Amino acid sequence: MHISFSKVFQPALFSSLKDYSKERFLTDLMAGVIVGIVAIPLAIAFGIASGVGPTEGLVTAIIAGFLISFFGGSRVQIGGPTGAFIVIIYGVIQQYGLGGLTIATIMAGIMLVLMGLARLGSVIKFVPYPVIVGFTGGIALTIFSTQMNDLFGLGLTNIPADFIDKWIFYFQNIKQVDWISFGIGIVSLLIIIYTPKISKKVPGSLVAIIVMTLIAWLLKEFAGFTSITTIGDLYQLPSGIPAPKVPTVELADGQTLFDLIRSLMPVAFTIAMLGAIESLLSAMVADGVIGDKHHSNTELIGQGIANIVVPFFGGIPTTGAIARTMANINNGGRTPIAGIVHAVVLLLVLLFLGSLVGFIPMPCLAAVLIMVAYNMSGWRTFVALSKSPKSDFLVLMTTFILTVVFDLTIAIEVGLLLAIVLFLKRTSESVDIKKFKHEIDPNKESDIKFSEETLKIPNGVEVYEIDGPYFFGIANKFDDIMKGVGDKPKVRIIRMRRVPFIDSTGIHNLEMLCMQSQKEGIYIILSGVIPDVRETLRKAGFETLIGNDNICSNINEALQRADLYLHAVNEESEK
């Protein structure tokens, strides 16, 4: 099958520039500047929380922000590091090191590009909502738990990675609380919470960082509170965009690069899926606000390109950010130019204000991430889904618990598997199988040729109708109904007018039924088979089993065929 690359890859930037104007540029410029300011504390916080550093967070936001806006399929999408990746990035670094994270990110980028080329953009959108809410809520709780050390100023090292062990470790060392650090964290939280009530234009996280950085500096320099930990105490300060370099990977004894790639495959798949889901979800939300429609396959390719390039500059996995995208829309951004401006603003901050980043107190940064976790948690959605069908809530809680207790890779895999199983169960339950023994009302049957009288079913004939897809989830159900029949008929008509498709298990089940019926002397006739299903049966060689004449277009023909067979049998018996 030939796939036109130009149809799959259609960056929104180029279509947006066709009718571009000075007025549009000015609104995009203003939106880009504001979003760039909003992104500063988040990029720094996500970089540090992921286990890398402030430079890596800013570099990711700059390069990915530019590439996603340049190559992406949404007019207003803002890309960069997000809270959803924190947990998985931290886990990969702990297990495989920075080299392993680099390889996994590049692999994820390649997967995203391939997803886009394979036109899977629309498929990703069908990931069940309870799965998304479950792992997002689990990530939020995990992020919250990782910030307790900095919020309380505990100064702990070698904190356990396991969620339960981590909290036990916190409580064992609760006496080490630094109350000044804790006070900075609490005041930072209050500033972040109440700033939007005063002005929605200025991000509360930026106000908190500016105010509390100044206060922390005064307390350290003039009041002697040296226990306040700042970014500069823990990390090398950002000084500019690092030069691109080929990543280096440390292999264990006897391990090859192929072995490492194979072991990183599940992690890379999780990063790719998470990036695809979050970016397309963000683009869909944005579409609803601005009345536009993004190109999902192009968006995946753009996300993939960003994740392939960013690791060469020391960056981390990236995706579309819902909060920054909404900030872009609310401030007038309507084309990818705003996203490019946002990346330029971050670059200027990195080049000229990088040294000031070192004065930001860690408790303030913890407060920023705690608010990110709260906004991600979706606790209201948890409450709403608890009133939904129990199966949905089961998927939600399973994904949530697995994310918190184990890891995101297992959570997504099990959550998707559980959702698929429940979907198949619901689908099979919705498929109806009817049995007719005496007559059929023509007023209720769409495939019967016009008749004012009911159609009489001859003695010795039974009619079964399948209403729904004939796939592996329903095949055994139909087989069980057949086995439950008491007296065996001479002719069995199977109506398939409402069967939209049949899979290999359904075909096998139908073949077994026909062969078993033939052994028992029961004549099989199919009725109302739609063209697509008939073609599937033909390719499977089904016509040779019962004969082409016994696959009828409607119930009238099927009953006539049954009547002819019964007459032939009776004549044969009379001889």
Secondary structure, DSSP 8 states (H G I E B T S, - for coil): ----HHHH---HHHHHTTT--HHHHHHHHHHHHHHHHHHHHHHHHHHHHTTS-HHHHHHHHHHHHHHHHHH-S-SS--EE--GGGHHHHHHHHHHHHHHHHHHHHHHHHHHHHHHHHTT-HHHHTTS-HHHHHHHHHHHHHHHHHHTHHHHTT----S--SSHHHHHHHHHHTGGG--HHHHHHHHHHHHHHHHHHHH-SSS-HHHHHHHHHHHHHHHHHHHS--TT--BHHHHS----S------------TT--HHHHHHHHHHHHHHHHHHHHHHHHHHHHHHHHHHT----HHHHHHHHHHHHHHGGGGT----EE-HHHHHHHHHTT--SHHHHHHHHHHHHHHHHHSGGGGGGSBHHHHHHHHHHHHHHHH-HHHHHHHTTS-HHHHHHHHHHHHHHHHS-HHHHHHHHHHHHHHHHHHHHHHH-EEEEESSEE-GGG-TTS---SS-EE--TTEEEEEEES-BSHHHHHHHHHHHHT-SS--SEEEEEEEE---B-HHHHHHHHHHHHHHHHTT-EEEEES--HHHHHHHHHTTTHHHH-GGGEESSHHHHHHHHHHHHHHHHHHHH-
